[in-house]
Amino acid sequence: MFSMPGLPKILVLITIIVVVWQAFKFIGRVQKARIAEAQARVREAQAQARGQRQARSQGAPGRGAVAETRECRVCGAYVAQGMGACGKPGCPFGA
């Protein structure tokens, strides 16, 4: 009923096992590399955000800077300080 497999069958089975094992190792290395690259991108983005926050806190003008605004008594629009008039006669922010 049970017979010993021949040497060629054993070699083929060992070859298949080794190939599958190496494939899993390769896939694991690729996955680790992708994770490391993603973590590096996250660290870089955090460093840039930290730098932008520091620049804003030091008063350096930059993208996303917040400006104080005041409401125009004439038209009700909010105008940033230092900007010109809203264009209506009697605007308190007139140039």
C-alpha positions as MATLAB code, in Angstrom:
seq = 'MFSMPGLPKILVLITIIVVVWQAFKFIGRVQKARIAEAQARVREAQAQARGQRQARSQGAPGRGAVAETRECRVCGAYVAQGMGACGKPGCPFGA';
ca = [
       0.000    0.000    0.000;
       2.654    2.535    0.980;
       5.819    2.571   -1.003;
       8.965    4.615   -0.669;
       9.036    7.509   -3.114;
      11.884    7.579   -5.515;
      14.876    9.881   -5.179;
      13.724   12.176   -8.039;
      10.383   12.786   -6.286;
      12.136   13.680   -3.049;
      14.468   16.114   -4.860;
      11.537   17.790   -6.617;
       9.689   18.136   -3.305;
      12.765   19.666   -1.617;
      13.247   22.047   -4.564;
       9.623   23.206   -4.347;
       9.913   23.778   -0.592;
      13.135   25.813   -1.026;
      11.618   27.940   -3.819;
       8.504   28.726   -1.748;
      10.658   29.530    1.295;
      12.864   31.915   -0.710;
       9.780   33.580   -2.233;
       8.384   34.286    1.233;
      11.725   35.721    2.357;
      11.831   37.985   -0.714;
       8.268   39.201   -0.154;
       9.106   39.926    3.489;
      12.146   42.011    2.509;
      10.121   43.999   -0.028;
       7.408   44.641    2.542;
       9.945   45.807    5.154;
      11.505   48.171    2.592;
       8.101   49.679    1.765;
       7.295   50.188    5.441;
      10.679   51.821    6.069;
      10.172   54.153    3.084;
       6.697   55.142    4.285;
       8.020   55.830    7.788;
      10.806   57.982    6.323;
       8.242   60.013    4.365;
       6.156   60.506    7.516;
       9.209   61.633    9.504;
      10.148   64.069    6.717;
       6.631   65.519    6.596;
       6.603   65.915   10.377;
       9.971   67.688   10.273;
       8.702   70.076    7.593;
       5.553   70.799    9.587;
       7.650   71.396   12.697;
       9.862   73.808   10.732;
       6.857   75.699    9.395;
       5.383   76.015   12.888;
       8.687   77.358   14.192;
       8.930   79.844   11.333;
       5.398   81.079   12.008;
       6.040   81.393   15.723;
       9.149   83.486   15.012;
       7.061   85.897   12.978;
       8.345   84.883    9.574;
       5.619   85.392    6.983;
       4.784   82.236    5.151;
       2.079   80.246    3.523;
      -0.836   79.817    5.868;
      -0.033   82.870    7.986;
      -2.972   84.287    9.952;
      -3.856   87.961    9.599;
      -5.918   90.048   12.009;
      -9.126   91.325   10.443;
     -11.596   94.068   11.277;
     -15.182   94.492   10.203;
     -15.905   97.413    7.916;
     -18.655   99.607    9.430;
     -19.907  100.539    5.964;
     -20.241   97.217    4.155;
     -19.819   94.646    6.951;
     -16.987   92.843    5.177;
     -13.958   91.725    7.153;
     -10.766   93.385    5.948;
      -7.235   92.412    6.905;
      -5.230   95.114    8.599;
      -2.991   96.920    6.178;
      -5.224   96.195    3.193;
      -6.873   98.946    1.212;
     -10.422  100.213    1.335;
     -13.386   98.023    0.441;
     -14.340  100.427   -2.325;
     -17.487  101.872   -0.752;
     -17.706  105.600   -0.053;
     -16.942  106.380    3.581;
     -14.897  103.224    4.205;
     -12.880  103.644    7.412;
      -9.975  101.711    5.866;
      -9.599  104.155    2.967;
      -6.242  104.729    1.451;
];
